[in-house]
Amino acid sequence: MFQSKVFDYVNVLDRAADASWMRNEAIGNNLSNVDTPGYKRQDVAFEDVLRQALGKSTYRSMDAKVSGLDLRRLTGKVYTDHAAFSYRLDGNNVDPDTEGVMLAQNQLKYQGLITSINQEFTNLQTVMK
């Protein structure tokens, strides 16, 4: 992780990509355990953490908000979804169709984050020329 203010957005995008990768693993675990009785699906909470971190001061610019983030607190957290509706008698609450859609959505998000990180470095290279 870089410590310069030049890389503030890159650091946040890096944390978001890490959380997206964690979500990909959680979805993979969910799909692997679709037939396990009593298994409860898992997901990763990151977007709400980021929203809270950025929303603390409504009258600051996005640059100021991003530069003021505490990156140690900006991490994805895996949680078990006990509240989700379970339509199965064995107590498993994984729906393979929903997980497949979430996997596709997450993969697009991850690809977008990686593209954004690459674009930030391209912008820095352009400035240094």
Disulfide bonds with the S-S distance in Angstrom:
none
